[in-house]
Amino acid sequence: MNNMSFMIWFSVYACAMITLGCYVSRKQKTGEDFLLGGRSLPMILTLGSTVGTMVGTGSSVGAVGFGYSNGWAGMLYGLGGAVGILLVAWLFAPVRR
């Protein structure tokens, strides 16, 4: 792919993202609406956002190395963290409503 072709496709992509952002942001009135999704996000999007925030390349590669060096204890460490997050979410969700 030559440079001109790349620039054209990149420009089309950037314009499409800006257009989509303007279209979607019409419902957003305040910063709170932006940060909290208008308090109307379905559970699957909330979970996806949380998992996407917590799981990255560093944590994935680090978890594999930790599991390799510590065996089953490494797996239980990650499992305990996941259960802890779910427990905290379950306990504090009523407080936030």
Secondary structure as the mmCIF struct_conf table of DSSP 4:
data_model
#
loop_
_struct_conf.conf_type_id
_struct_conf.id
_struct_conf.beg_label_comp_id
_struct_conf.beg_label_asym_id
_struct_conf.beg_label_seq_id
_struct_conf.end_label_comp_id
_struct_conf.end_label_asym_id
_struct_conf.end_label_seq_id
HELX_RH_AL_P HELX_RH_AL_P1 ASN A 3 VAL A 24
HELX_RH_3T_P HELX_RH_3T_P1 SER A 25 LYS A 27
BEND BEND1 THR A 30 THR A 30
HELX_RH_AL_P HELX_RH_AL_P2 GLY A 31 LEU A 36
HELX_RH_3T_P HELX_RH_3T_P2 GLY A 37 ARG A 39
HELX_RH_AL_P HELX_RH_AL_P3 MET A 43 MET A 54
HELX_RH_AL_P HELX_RH_AL_P4 THR A 57 ASN A 70
TURN_TY1_P TURN_TY1_P1 GLY A 71 GLY A 71
HELX_RH_AL_P HELX_RH_AL_P5 TRP A 72 ARG A 96
#
